Amino acid sequence: MSSVTKEILSHIDYNRVITLRRGNYKYLHGALSEHNQLVLPEWDTFSCPMVYPFVHGTDRDLRNELIENKVFVAKYWPNVGCVEDFEIEYGLVNGMIPIPCDQRYGVEEMKRIVDIIKK
């Protein structure tokens, strides 16, 4: 790791990042778990979640709705095709929406995302 990278990383308040991410995940889990077809562990089992994985299981194009509403939604593993014995993985790639819950956001942003999903 370069000295510049080490210097930049040394200024991150990791405890604050963890607290904010866990709080956002907790909010999303509380608001969306009953609509999520993916059974997830409770929020307090994660050290520091990256996203809230959400599977809605409908024909609704929720990914594009979120993008149209300026919510960044990553797509992981886009090169995974439907191959025999890998249907679950293919389903996650194409059906799971990774809802952002990182430290740049707060409760207001989480509420806005939940409102878009529940409409």
Phi and psi restraints in degrees (range 20) as a CNS / XPLOR table:
assign (resid 1 and name C) (resid 2 and name N)
       (resid 2 and name CA) (resid 2 and name C) 1.0 -72.7 20.0 2
assign (resid 2 and name N) (resid 2 and name CA)
       (resid 2 and name C) (resid 3 and name N) 1.0 159.6 20.0 2
assign (resid 2 and name C) (resid 3 and name N)
       (resid 3 and name CA) (resid 3 and name C) 1.0 -65.4 20.0 2
assign (resid 3 and name N) (resid 3 and name CA)
       (resid 3 and name C) (resid 4 and name N) 1.0 -32.2 20.0 2
assign (resid 3 and name C) (resid 4 and name N)
       (resid 4 and name CA) (resid 4 and name C) 1.0 -66.2 20.0 2
assign (resid 4 and name N) (resid 4 and name CA)
       (resid 4 and name C) (resid 5 and name N) 1.0 -44.7 20.0 2
assign (resid 4 and name C) (resid 5 and name N)
       (resid 5 and name CA) (resid 5 and name C) 1.0 -62.5 20.0 2
assign (resid 5 and name N) (resid 5 and name CA)
       (resid 5 and name C) (resid 6 and name N) 1.0 -44.5 20.0 2
assign (resid 5 and name C) (resid 6 and name N)
       (resid 6 and name CA) (resid 6 and name C) 1.0 -58.6 20.0 2
assign (resid 6 and name N) (resid 6 and name CA)
       (resid 6 and name C) (resid 7 and name N) 1.0 -42.3 20.0 2
assign (resid 6 and name C) (resid 7 and name N)
       (resid 7 and name CA) (resid 7 and name C) 1.0 -63.1 20.0 2
assign (resid 7 and name N) (resid 7 and name CA)
       (resid 7 and name C) (resid 8 and name N) 1.0 -45.8 20.0 2
assign (resid 7 and name C) (resid 8 and name N)
       (resid 8 and name CA) (resid 8 and name C) 1.0 -61.6 20.0 2
assign (resid 8 and name N) (resid 8 and name CA)
       (resid 8 and name C) (resid 9 and name N) 1.0 -47.3 20.0 2
assign (resid 8 and name C) (resid 9 and name N)
       (resid 9 and name CA) (resid 9 and name C) 1.0 -66.5 20.0 2
assign (resid 9 and name N) (resid 9 and name CA)
       (resid 9 and name C) (resid 10 and name N) 1.0 -26.7 20.0 2
assign (resid 9 and name C) (resid 10 and name N)
       (resid 10 and name CA) (resid 10 and name C) 1.0 -69.5 20.0 2
assign (resid 10 and name N) (resid 10 and name CA)
       (resid 10 and name C) (resid 11 and name N) 1.0 -13.7 20.0 2
assign (resid 10 and name C) (resid 11 and name N)
       (resid 11 and name CA) (resid 11 and name C) 1.0 -96.6 20.0 2
assign (resid 11 and name N) (resid 11 and name CA)
       (resid 11 and name C) (resid 12 and name N) 1.0 2.5 20.0 2
assign (resid 11 and name C) (resid 12 and name N)
       (resid 12 and name CA) (resid 12 and name C) 1.0 -85.4 20.0 2
assign (resid 12 and name N) (resid 12 and name CA)
       (resid 12 and name C) (resid 13 and name N) 1.0 130.6 20.0 2
assign (resid 12 and name C) (resid 13 and name N)
       (resid 13 and name CA) (resid 13 and name C) 1.0 -86.5 20.0 2
assign (resid 13 and name N) (resid 13 and name CA)
       (resid 13 and name C) (resid 14 and name N) 1.0 88.6 20.0 2
assign (resid 13 and name C) (resid 14 and name N)
       (resid 14 and name CA) (resid 14 and name C) 1.0 -62.9 20.0 2
assign (resid 14 and name N) (resid 14 and name CA)
       (resid 14 and name C) (resid 15 and name N) 1.0 -34.8 20.0 2
assign (resid 14 and name C) (resid 15 and name N)
       (resid 15 and name CA) (resid 15 and name C) 1.0 -64.1 20.0 2
assign (resid 15 and name N) (resid 15 and name CA)
       (resid 15 and name C) (resid 16 and name N) 1.0 -39.2 20.0 2
assign (resid 15 and name C) (resid 16 and name N)
       (resid 16 and name CA) (resid 16 and name C) 1.0 -65.2 20.0 2
assign (resid 16 and name N) (resid 16 and name CA)
       (resid 16 and name C) (resid 17 and name N) 1.0 -44.3 20.0 2
assign (resid 16 and name C) (resid 17 and name N)
       (resid 17 and name CA) (resid 17 and name C) 1.0 -58.3 20.0 2
assign (resid 17 and name N) (resid 17 and name CA)
       (resid 17 and name C) (resid 18 and name N) 1.0 -47.7 20.0 2
assign (resid 17 and name C) (resid 18 and name N)
       (resid 18 and name CA) (resid 18 and name C) 1.0 -61.5 20.0 2
assign (resid 18 and name N) (resid 18 and name CA)
       (resid 18 and name C) (resid 19 and name N) 1.0 -45.4 20.0 2
assign (resid 18 and name C) (resid 19 and name N)
       (resid 19 and name CA) (resid 19 and name C) 1.0 -61.3 20.0 2
assign (resid 19 and name N) (resid 19 and name CA)
       (resid 19 and name C) (resid 20 and name N) 1.0 -45.1 20.0 2
assign (resid 19 and name C) (resid 20 and name N)
       (resid 20 and name CA) (resid 20 and name C) 1.0 -67.1 20.0 2
assign (resid 20 and name N) (resid 20 and name CA)
       (resid 20 and name C) (resid 21 and name N) 1.0 -43.7 20.0 2
assign (resid 20 and name C) (resid 21 and name N)
       (resid 21 and name CA) (resid 21 and name C) 1.0 -64.7 20.0 2
assign (resid 21 and name N) (resid 21 and name CA)
       (resid 21 and name C) (resid 22 and name N) 1.0 -43.6 20.0 2
assign (resid 21 and name C) (resid 22 and name N)
       (resid 22 and name CA) (resid 22 and name C) 1.0 -65.3 20.0 2
assign (resid 22 and name N) (resid 22 and name CA)
       (resid 22 and name C) (resid 23 and name N) 1.0 -38.3 20.0 2
assign (resid 22 and name C) (resid 23 and name N)
       (resid 23 and name CA) (resid 23 and name C) 1.0 -64.0 20.0 2
assign (resid 23 and name N) (resid 23 and name CA)
       (resid 23 and name C) (resid 24 and name N) 1.0 -42.9 20.0 2
assign (resid 23 and name C) (resid 24 and name N)
       (resid 24 and name CA) (resid 24 and name C) 1.0 -65.7 20.0 2
assign (resid 24 and name N) (resid 24 and name CA)
       (resid 24 and name C) (resid 25 and name N) 1.0 -42.6 20.0 2
assign (resid 24 and name C) (resid 25 and name N)
       (resid 25 and name CA) (resid 25 and name C) 1.0 -61.4 20.0 2
assign (resid 25 and name N) (resid 25 and name CA)
       (resid 25 and name C) (resid 26 and name N) 1.0 -45.1 20.0 2
assign (resid 25 and name C) (resid 26 and name N)
       (resid 26 and name CA) (resid 26 and name C) 1.0 -58.9 20.0 2
assign (resid 26 and name N) (resid 26 and name CA)
       (resid 26 and name C) (resid 27 and name N) 1.0 -43.8 20.0 2
assign (resid 26 and name C) (resid 27 and name N)
       (resid 27 and name CA) (resid 27 and name C) 1.0 -61.9 20.0 2
assign (resid 27 and name N) (resid 27 and name CA)
       (resid 27 and name C) (resid 28 and name N) 1.0 -49.7 20.0 2
assign (resid 27 and name C) (resid 28 and name N)
       (resid 28 and name CA) (resid 28 and name C) 1.0 -61.6 20.0 2
assign (resid 28 and name N) (resid 28 and name CA)
       (resid 28 and name C) (resid 29 and name N) 1.0 -43.0 20.0 2
assign (resid 28 and name C) (resid 29 and name N)
       (resid 29 and name CA) (resid 29 and name C) 1.0 -63.1 20.0 2
assign (resid 29 and name N) (resid 29 and name CA)
       (resid 29 and name C) (resid 30 and name N) 1.0 -41.9 20.0 2
assign (resid 29 and name C) (resid 30 and name N)
       (resid 30 and name CA) (resid 30 and name C) 1.0 -64.4 20.0 2
assign (resid 30 and name N) (resid 30 and name CA)
       (resid 30 and name C) (resid 31 and name N) 1.0 -36.3 20.0 2
assign (resid 30 and name C) (resid 31 and name N)
       (resid 31 and name CA) (resid 31 and name C) 1.0 -85.8 20.0 2
assign (resid 31 and name N) (resid 31 and name CA)
       (resid 31 and name C) (resid 32 and name N) 1.0 -27.5 20.0 2
assign (resid 31 and name C) (resid 32 and name N)
       (resid 32 and name CA) (resid 32 and name C) 1.0 -117.3 20.0 2
assign (resid 32 and name N) (resid 32 and name CA)
       (resid 32 and name C) (resid 33 and name N) 1.0 -11.0 20.0 2
assign (resid 32 and name C) (resid 33 and name N)
       (resid 33 and name CA) (resid 33 and name C) 1.0 -58.3 20.0 2
assign (resid 33 and name N) (resid 33 and name CA)
       (resid 33 and name C) (resid 34 and name N) 1.0 -35.0 20.0 2
assign (resid 33 and name C) (resid 34 and name N)
       (resid 34 and name CA) (resid 34 and name C) 1.0 -71.4 20.0 2
assign (resid 34 and name N) (resid 34 and name CA)
       (resid 34 and name C) (resid 35 and name N) 1.0 -16.9 20.0 2
assign (resid 34 and name C) (resid 35 and name N)
       (resid 35 and name CA) (resid 35 and name C) 1.0 -101.9 20.0 2
assign (resid 35 and name N) (resid 35 and name CA)
       (resid 35 and name C) (resid 36 and name N) 1.0 -5.3 20.0 2
assign (resid 35 and name C) (resid 36 and name N)
       (resid 36 and name CA) (resid 36 and name C) 1.0 -91.2 20.0 2
assign (resid 36 and name N) (resid 36 and name CA)
       (resid 36 and name C) (resid 37 and name N) 1.0 122.4 20.0 2
assign (resid 36 and name C) (resid 37 and name N)
       (resid 37 and name CA) (resid 37 and name C) 1.0 -78.8 20.0 2
assign (resid 37 and name N) (resid 37 and name CA)
       (resid 37 and name C) (resid 38 and name N) 1.0 -10.3 20.0 2
assign (resid 37 and name C) (resid 38 and name N)
       (resid 38 and name CA) (resid 38 and name C) 1.0 -92.4 20.0 2
assign (resid 38 and name N) (resid 38 and name CA)
       (resid 38 and name C) (resid 39 and name N) 1.0 118.7 20.0 2
assign (resid 38 and name C) (resid 39 and name N)
       (resid 39 and name CA) (resid 39 and name C) 1.0 -79.7 20.0 2
assign (resid 39 and name N) (resid 39 and name CA)
       (resid 39 and name C) (resid 40 and name N) 1.0 121.1 20.0 2
assign (resid 39 and name C) (resid 40 and name N)
       (resid 40 and name CA) (resid 40 and name C) 1.0 -115.7 20.0 2
assign (resid 40 and name N) (resid 40 and name CA)
       (resid 40 and name C) (resid 41 and name N) 1.0 152.0 20.0 2
assign (resid 40 and name C) (resid 41 and name N)
       (resid 41 and name CA) (resid 41 and name C) 1.0 -67.4 20.0 2
assign (resid 41 and name N) (resid 41 and name CA)
       (resid 41 and name C) (resid 42 and name N) 1.0 163.0 20.0 2
assign (resid 41 and name C) (resid 42 and name N)
       (resid 42 and name CA) (resid 42 and name C) 1.0 -63.0 20.0 2
assign (resid 42 and name N) (resid 42 and name CA)
       (resid 42 and name C) (resid 43 and name N) 1.0 156.1 20.0 2
assign (resid 42 and name C) (resid 43 and name N)
       (resid 43 and name CA) (resid 43 and name C) 1.0 -57.8 20.0 2
assign (resid 43 and name N) (resid 43 and name CA)
       (resid 43 and name C) (resid 44 and name N) 1.0 -33.9 20.0 2
assign (resid 43 and name C) (resid 44 and name N)
       (resid 44 and name CA) (resid 44 and name C) 1.0 -78.5 20.0 2
assign (resid 44 and name N) (resid 44 and name CA)
       (resid 44 and name C) (resid 45 and name N) 1.0 2.1 20.0 2
assign (resid 44 and name C) (resid 45 and name N)
       (resid 45 and name CA) (resid 45 and name C) 1.0 -89.4 20.0 2
assign (resid 45 and name N) (resid 45 and name CA)
       (resid 45 and name C) (resid 46 and name N) 1.0 -7.1 20.0 2
assign (resid 45 and name C) (resid 46 and name N)
       (resid 46 and name CA) (resid 46 and name C) 1.0 -98.5 20.0 2
assign (resid 46 and name N) (resid 46 and name CA)
       (resid 46 and name C) (resid 47 and name N) 1.0 135.2 20.0 2
assign (resid 46 and name C) (resid 47 and name N)
       (resid 47 and name CA) (resid 47 and name C) 1.0 -68.6 20.0 2
assign (resid 47 and name N) (resid 47 and name CA)
       (resid 47 and name C) (resid 48 and name N) 1.0 -49.5 20.0 2
assign (resid 47 and name C) (resid 48 and name N)
       (resid 48 and name CA) (resid 48 and name C) 1.0 -158.9 20.0 2
assign (resid 48 and name N) (resid 48 and name CA)
       (resid 48 and name C) (resid 49 and name N) 1.0 94.9 20.0 2
assign (resid 48 and name C) (resid 49 and name N)
       (resid 49 and name CA) (resid 49 and name C) 1.0 -67.9 20.0 2
assign (resid 49 and name N) (resid 49 and name CA)
       (resid 49 and name C) (resid 50 and name N) 1.0 146.8 20.0 2
assign (resid 49 and name C) (resid 50 and name N)
       (resid 50 and name CA) (resid 50 and name C) 1.0 -89.6 20.0 2
assign (resid 50 and name N) (resid 50 and name CA)
       (resid 50 and name C) (resid 51 and name N) 1.0 -41.6 20.0 2
assign (resid 50 and name C) (resid 51 and name N)
       (resid 51 and name CA) (resid 51 and name C) 1.0 -147.4 20.0 2
assign (resid 51 and name N) (resid 51 and name CA)
       (resid 51 and name C) (resid 52 and name N) 1.0 170.4 20.0 2
assign (resid 51 and name C) (resid 52 and name N)
       (resid 52 and name CA) (resid 52 and name C) 1.0 -104.0 20.0 2
assign (resid 52 and name N) (resid 52 and name CA)
       (resid 52 and name C) (resid 53 and name N) 1.0 108.8 20.0 2
assign (resid 52 and name C) (resid 53 and name N)
       (resid 53 and name CA) (resid 53 and name C) 1.0 -75.4 20.0 2
assign (resid 53 and name N) (resid 53 and name CA)
       (resid 53 and name C) (resid 54 and name N) 1.0 121.7 20.0 2
assign (resid 53 and name C) (resid 54 and name N)
       (resid 54 and name CA) (resid 54 and name C) 1.0 -124.8 20.0 2
assign (resid 54 and name N) (resid 54 and name CA)
       (resid 54 and name C) (resid 55 and name N) 1.0 126.3 20.0 2
assign (resid 54 and name C) (resid 55 and name N)
       (resid 55 and name CA) (resid 55 and name C) 1.0 -120.4 20.0 2
assign (resid 55 and name N) (resid 55 and name CA)
       (resid 55 and name C) (resid 56 and name N) 1.0 114.1 20.0 2
assign (resid 55 and name C) (resid 56 and name N)
       (resid 56 and name CA) (resid 56 and name C) 1.0 -93.7 20.0 2
assign (resid 56 and name N) (resid 56 and name CA)
       (resid 56 and name C) (resid 57 and name N) 1.0 -22.6 20.0 2
assign (resid 56 and name C) (resid 57 and name N)
       (resid 57 and name CA) (resid 57 and name C) 1.0 66.3 20.0 2
assign (resid 57 and name N) (resid 57 and name CA)
       (resid 57 and name C) (resid 58 and name N) 1.0 29.0 20.0 2
assign (resid 57 and name C) (resid 58 and name N)
       (resid 58 and name CA) (resid 58 and name C) 1.0 -121.5 20.0 2
assign (resid 58 and name N) (resid 58 and name CA)
       (resid 58 and name C) (resid 59 and name N) 1.0 174.0 20.0 2
assign (resid 58 and name C) (resid 59 and name N)
       (resid 59 and name CA) (resid 59 and name C) 1.0 -80.0 20.0 2
assign (resid 59 and name N) (resid 59 and name CA)
       (resid 59 and name C) (resid 60 and name N) 1.0 -7.1 20.0 2
assign (resid 59 and name C) (resid 60 and name N)
       (resid 60 and name CA) (resid 60 and name C) 1.0 -60.9 20.0 2
assign (resid 60 and name N) (resid 60 and name CA)
       (resid 60 and name C) (resid 61 and name N) 1.0 136.5 20.0 2
assign (resid 60 and name C) (resid 61 and name N)
       (resid 61 and name CA) (resid 61 and name C) 1.0 -88.3 20.0 2
assign (resid 61 and name N) (resid 61 and name CA)
       (resid 61 and name C) (resid 62 and name N) 1.0 68.2 20.0 2
assign (resid 61 and name C) (resid 62 and name N)
       (resid 62 and name CA) (resid 62 and name C) 1.0 -63.5 20.0 2
assign (resid 62 and name N) (resid 62 and name CA)
       (resid 62 and name C) (resid 63 and name N) 1.0 -36.6 20.0 2
assign (resid 62 and name C) (resid 63 and name N)
       (resid 63 and name CA) (resid 63 and name C) 1.0 -55.1 20.0 2
assign (resid 63 and name N) (resid 63 and name CA)
       (resid 63 and name C) (resid 64 and name N) 1.0 -50.2 20.0 2
assign (resid 63 and name C) (resid 64 and name N)
       (resid 64 and name CA) (resid 64 and name C) 1.0 -69.4 20.0 2
assign (resid 64 and name N) (resid 64 and name CA)
       (resid 64 and name C) (resid 65 and name N) 1.0 -33.7 20.0 2
assign (resid 64 and name C) (resid 65 and name N)
       (resid 65 and name CA) (resid 65 and name C) 1.0 -60.2 20.0 2
assign (resid 65 and name N) (resid 65 and name CA)
       (resid 65 and name C) (resid 66 and name N) 1.0 -43.9 20.0 2
assign (resid 65 and name C) (resid 66 and name N)
       (resid 66 and name CA) (resid 66 and name C) 1.0 -65.4 20.0 2
assign (resid 66 and name N) (resid 66 and name CA)
       (resid 66 and name C) (resid 67 and name N) 1.0 -44.3 20.0 2
assign (resid 66 and name C) (resid 67 and name N)
       (resid 67 and name CA) (resid 67 and name C) 1.0 -61.3 20.0 2
assign (resid 67 and name N) (resid 67 and name CA)
       (resid 67 and name C) (resid 68 and name N) 1.0 -43.8 20.0 2
assign (resid 67 and name C) (resid 68 and name N)
       (resid 68 and name CA) (resid 68 and name C) 1.0 -61.3 20.0 2
assign (resid 68 and name N) (resid 68 and name CA)
       (resid 68 and name C) (resid 69 and name N) 1.0 -27.0 20.0 2
assign (resid 68 and name C) (resid 69 and name N)
       (resid 69 and name CA) (resid 69 and name C) 1.0 -94.8 20.0 2
assign (resid 69 and name N) (resid 69 and name CA)
       (resid 69 and name C) (resid 70 and name N) 1.0 20.0 20.0 2
assign (resid 69 and name C) (resid 70 and name N)
       (resid 70 and name CA) (resid 70 and name C) 1.0 64.3 20.0 2
assign (resid 70 and name N) (resid 70 and name CA)
       (resid 70 and name C) (resid 71 and name N) 1.0 33.1 20.0 2
assign (resid 70 and name C) (resid 71 and name N)
       (resid 71 and name CA) (resid 71 and name C) 1.0 -103.9 20.0 2
assign (resid 71 and name N) (resid 71 and name CA)
       (resid 71 and name C) (resid 72 and name N) 1.0 120.0 20.0 2
assign (resid 71 and name C) (resid 72 and name N)
       (resid 72 and name CA) (resid 72 and name C) 1.0 -70.3 20.0 2
assign (resid 72 and name N) (resid 72 and name CA)
       (resid 72 and name C) (resid 73 and name N) 1.0 126.4 20.0 2
assign (resid 72 and name C) (resid 73 and name N)
       (resid 73 and name CA) (resid 73 and name C) 1.0 -129.5 20.0 2
assign (resid 73 and name N) (resid 73 and name CA)
       (resid 73 and name C) (resid 74 and name N) 1.0 109.0 20.0 2
assign (resid 73 and name C) (resid 74 and name N)
       (resid 74 and name CA) (resid 74 and name C) 1.0 -70.5 20.0 2
assign (resid 74 and name N) (resid 74 and name CA)
       (resid 74 and name C) (resid 75 and name N) 1.0 159.2 20.0 2
assign (resid 74 and name C) (resid 75 and name N)
       (resid 75 and name CA) (resid 75 and name C) 1.0 -127.9 20.0 2
assign (resid 75 and name N) (resid 75 and name CA)
       (resid 75 and name C) (resid 76 and name N) 1.0 116.2 20.0 2
assign (resid 75 and name C) (resid 76 and name N)
       (resid 76 and name CA) (resid 76 and name C) 1.0 -93.9 20.0 2
assign (resid 76 and name N) (resid 76 and name CA)
       (resid 76 and name C) (resid 77 and name N) 1.0 148.1 20.0 2
assign (resid 76 and name C) (resid 77 and name N)
       (resid 77 and name CA) (resid 77 and name C) 1.0 54.4 20.0 2
assign (resid 77 and name N) (resid 77 and name CA)
       (resid 77 and name C) (resid 78 and name N) 1.0 51.3 20.0 2
assign (resid 77 and name C) (resid 78 and name N)
       (resid 78 and name CA) (resid 78 and name C) 1.0 -64.8 20.0 2
assign (resid 78 and name N) (resid 78 and name CA)
       (resid 78 and name C) (resid 79 and name N) 1.0 -15.2 20.0 2
assign (resid 78 and name C) (resid 79 and name N)
       (resid 79 and name CA) (resid 79 and name C) 1.0 -87.7 20.0 2
assign (resid 79 and name N) (resid 79 and name CA)
       (resid 79 and name C) (resid 80 and name N) 1.0 1.3 20.0 2
assign (resid 79 and name C) (resid 80 and name N)
       (resid 80 and name CA) (resid 80 and name C) 1.0 -79.9 20.0 2
assign (resid 80 and name N) (resid 80 and name CA)
       (resid 80 and name C) (resid 81 and name N) 1.0 118.6 20.0 2
assign (resid 80 and name C) (resid 81 and name N)
       (resid 81 and name CA) (resid 81 and name C) 1.0 -100.6 20.0 2
assign (resid 81 and name N) (resid 81 and name CA)
       (resid 81 and name C) (resid 82 and name N) 1.0 169.2 20.0 2
assign (resid 81 and name C) (resid 82 and name N)
       (resid 82 and name CA) (resid 82 and name C) 1.0 -77.9 20.0 2
assign (resid 82 and name N) (resid 82 and name CA)
       (resid 82 and name C) (resid 83 and name N) 1.0 111.3 20.0 2
assign (resid 82 and name C) (resid 83 and name N)
       (resid 83 and name CA) (resid 83 and name C) 1.0 -124.2 20.0 2
assign (resid 83 and name N) (resid 83 and name CA)
       (resid 83 and name C) (resid 84 and name N) 1.0 143.7 20.0 2
assign (resid 83 and name C) (resid 84 and name N)
       (resid 84 and name CA) (resid 84 and name C) 1.0 -52.6 20.0 2
assign (resid 84 and name N) (resid 84 and name CA)
       (resid 84 and name C) (resid 85 and name N) 1.0 135.9 20.0 2
assign (resid 84 and name C) (resid 85 and name N)
       (resid 85 and name CA) (resid 85 and name C) 1.0 76.5 20.0 2
assign (resid 85 and name N) (resid 85 and name CA)
       (resid 85 and name C) (resid 86 and name N) 1.0 3.7 20.0 2
assign (resid 85 and name C) (resid 86 and name N)
       (resid 86 and name CA) (resid 86 and name C) 1.0 -126.6 20.0 2
assign (resid 86 and name N) (resid 86 and name CA)
       (resid 86 and name C) (resid 87 and name N) 1.0 29.1 20.0 2
assign (resid 86 and name C) (resid 87 and name N)
       (resid 87 and name CA) (resid 87 and name C) 1.0 -64.2 20.0 2
assign (resid 87 and name N) (resid 87 and name CA)
       (resid 87 and name C) (resid 88 and name N) 1.0 -36.3 20.0 2
assign (resid 87 and name C) (resid 88 and name N)
       (resid 88 and name CA) (resid 88 and name C) 1.0 -64.0 20.0 2
assign (resid 88 and name N) (resid 88 and name CA)
       (resid 88 and name C) (resid 89 and name N) 1.0 -45.6 20.0 2
assign (resid 88 and name C) (resid 89 and name N)
       (resid 89 and name CA) (resid 89 and name C) 1.0 -63.1 20.0 2
assign (resid 89 and name N) (resid 89 and name CA)
       (resid 89 and name C) (resid 90 and name N) 1.0 -43.7 20.0 2
assign (resid 89 and name C) (resid 90 and name N)
       (resid 90 and name CA) (resid 90 and name C) 1.0 -61.3 20.0 2
assign (resid 90 and name N) (resid 90 and name CA)
       (resid 90 and name C) (resid 91 and name N) 1.0 -41.9 20.0 2
assign (resid 90 and name C) (resid 91 and name N)
       (resid 91 and name CA) (resid 91 and name C) 1.0 -61.9 20.0 2
assign (resid 91 and name N) (resid 91 and name CA)
       (resid 91 and name C) (resid 92 and name N) 1.0 -39.3 20.0 2
assign (resid 91 and name C) (resid 92 and name N)
       (resid 92 and name CA) (resid 92 and name C) 1.0 -66.9 20.0 2
assign (resid 92 and name N) (resid 92 and name CA)
       (resid 92 and name C) (resid 93 and name N) 1.0 -42.4 20.0 2
assign (resid 92 and name C) (resid 93 and name N)
       (resid 93 and name CA) (resid 93 and name C) 1.0 -59.9 20.0 2
assign (resid 93 and name N) (resid 93 and name CA)
       (resid 93 and name C) (resid 94 and name N) 1.0 -43.6 20.0 2
assign (resid 93 and name C) (resid 94 and name N)
       (resid 94 and name CA) (resid 94 and name C) 1.0 -97.2 20.0 2
assign (resid 94 and name N) (resid 94 and name CA)
       (resid 94 and name C) (resid 95 and name N) 1.0 -17.4 20.0 2
assign (resid 94 and name C) (resid 95 and name N)
       (resid 95 and name CA) (resid 95 and name C) 1.0 -110.6 20.0 2
assign (resid 95 and name N) (resid 95 and name CA)
       (resid 95 and name C) (resid 96 and name N) 1.0 -18.6 20.0 2
assign (resid 95 and name C) (resid 96 and name N)
       (resid 96 and name CA) (resid 96 and name C) 1.0 -88.2 20.0 2
assign (resid 96 and name N) (resid 96 and name CA)
       (resid 96 and name C) (resid 97 and name N) 1.0 131.1 20.0 2
assign (resid 96 and name C) (resid 97 and name N)
       (resid 97 and name CA) (resid 97 and name C) 1.0 -108.6 20.0 2
assign (resid 97 and name N) (resid 97 and name CA)
       (resid 97 and name C) (resid 98 and name N) 1.0 115.2 20.0 2
assign (resid 97 and name C) (resid 98 and name N)
       (resid 98 and name CA) (resid 98 and name C) 1.0 -81.2 20.0 2
assign (resid 98 and name N) (resid 98 and name CA)
       (resid 98 and name C) (resid 99 and name N) 1.0 99.2 20.0 2
assign (resid 98 and name C) (resid 99 and name N)
       (resid 99 and name CA) (resid 99 and name C) 1.0 -74.6 20.0 2
assign (resid 99 and name N) (resid 99 and name CA)
       (resid 99 and name C) (resid 100 and name N) 1.0 127.3 20.0 2
assign (resid 99 and name C) (resid 100 and name N)
       (resid 100 and name CA) (resid 100 and name C) 1.0 -66.3 20.0 2
assign (resid 100 and name N) (resid 100 and name CA)
       (resid 100 and name C) (resid 101 and name N) 1.0 137.1 20.0 2
assign (resid 100 and name C) (resid 101 and name N)
       (resid 101 and name CA) (resid 101 and name C) 1.0 -139.0 20.0 2
assign (resid 101 and name N) (resid 101 and name CA)
       (resid 101 and name C) (resid 102 and name N) 1.0 25.2 20.0 2
assign (resid 101 and name C) (resid 102 and name N)
       (resid 102 and name CA) (resid 102 and name C) 1.0 -79.1 20.0 2
assign (resid 102 and name N) (resid 102 and name CA)
       (resid 102 and name C) (resid 103 and name N) 1.0 177.5 20.0 2
assign (resid 102 and name C) (resid 103 and name N)
       (resid 103 and name CA) (resid 103 and name C) 1.0 -68.1 20.0 2
assign (resid 103 and name N) (resid 103 and name CA)
       (resid 103 and name C) (resid 104 and name N) 1.0 -10.5 20.0 2
assign (resid 103 and name C) (resid 104 and name N)
       (resid 104 and name CA) (resid 104 and name C) 1.0 -73.6 20.0 2
assign (resid 104 and name N) (resid 104 and name CA)
       (resid 104 and name C) (resid 105 and name N) 1.0 -14.3 20.0 2
assign (resid 104 and name C) (resid 105 and name N)
       (resid 105 and name CA) (resid 105 and name C) 1.0 -113.2 20.0 2
assign (resid 105 and name N) (resid 105 and name CA)
       (resid 105 and name C) (resid 106 and name N) 1.0 159.9 20.0 2
assign (resid 105 and name C) (resid 106 and name N)
       (resid 106 and name CA) (resid 106 and name C) 1.0 -130.9 20.0 2
assign (resid 106 and name N) (resid 106 and name CA)
       (resid 106 and name C) (resid 107 and name N) 1.0 -166.1 20.0 2
assign (resid 106 and name C) (resid 107 and name N)
       (resid 107 and name CA) (resid 107 and name C) 1.0 -61.3 20.0 2
assign (resid 107 and name N) (resid 107 and name CA)
       (resid 107 and name C) (resid 108 and name N) 1.0 -39.2 20.0 2
assign (resid 107 and name C) (resid 108 and name N)
       (resid 108 and name CA) (resid 108 and name C) 1.0 -60.2 20.0 2
assign (resid 108 and name N) (resid 108 and name CA)
       (resid 108 and name C) (resid 109 and name N) 1.0 -43.3 20.0 2
assign (resid 108 and name C) (resid 109 and name N)
       (resid 109 and name CA) (resid 109 and name C) 1.0 -67.0 20.0 2
assign (resid 109 and name N) (resid 109 and name CA)
       (resid 109 and name C) (resid 110 and name N) 1.0 -38.7 20.0 2
assign (resid 109 and name C) (resid 110 and name N)
       (resid 110 and name CA) (resid 110 and name C) 1.0 -63.9 20.0 2
assign (resid 110 and name N) (resid 110 and name CA)
       (resid 110 and name C) (resid 111 and name N) 1.0 -41.6 20.0 2
assign (resid 110 and name C) (resid 111 and name N)
       (resid 111 and name CA) (resid 111 and name C) 1.0 -61.5 20.0 2
assign (resid 111 and name N) (resid 111 and name CA)
       (resid 111 and name C) (resid 112 and name N) 1.0 -43.1 20.0 2
assign (resid 111 and name C) (resid 112 and name N)
       (resid 112 and name CA) (resid 112 and name C) 1.0 -61.1 20.0 2
assign (resid 112 and name N) (resid 112 and name CA)
       (resid 112 and name C) (resid 113 and name N) 1.0 -43.8 20.0 2
assign (resid 112 and name C) (resid 113 and name N)
       (resid 113 and name CA) (resid 113 and name C) 1.0 -64.1 20.0 2
assign (resid 113 and name N) (resid 113 and name CA)
       (resid 113 and name C) (resid 114 and name N) 1.0 -44.5 20.0 2
assign (resid 113 and name C) (resid 114 and name N)
       (resid 114 and name CA) (resid 114 and name C) 1.0 -62.1 20.0 2
assign (resid 114 and name N) (resid 114 and name CA)
       (resid 114 and name C) (resid 115 and name N) 1.0 -41.6 20.0 2
assign (resid 114 and name C) (resid 115 and name N)
       (resid 115 and name CA) (resid 115 and name C) 1.0 -60.3 20.0 2
assign (resid 115 and name N) (resid 115 and name CA)
       (resid 115 and name C) (resid 116 and name N) 1.0 -41.9 20.0 2
assign (resid 115 and name C) (resid 116 and name N)
       (resid 116 and name CA) (resid 116 and name C) 1.0 -63.0 20.0 2
assign (resid 116 and name N) (resid 116 and name CA)
       (resid 116 and name C) (resid 117 and name N) 1.0 -44.2 20.0 2
assign (resid 116 and name C) (resid 117 and name N)
       (resid 117 and name CA) (resid 117 and name C) 1.0 -66.9 20.0 2
assign (resid 117 and name N) (resid 117 and name CA)
       (resid 117 and name C) (resid 118 and name N) 1.0 -40.2 20.0 2
assign (resid 117 and name C) (resid 118 and name N)
       (resid 118 and name CA) (resid 118 and name C) 1.0 -83.3 20.0 2
assign (resid 118 and name N) (resid 118 and name CA)
       (resid 118 and name C) (resid 119 and name N) 1.0 -9.1 20.0 2
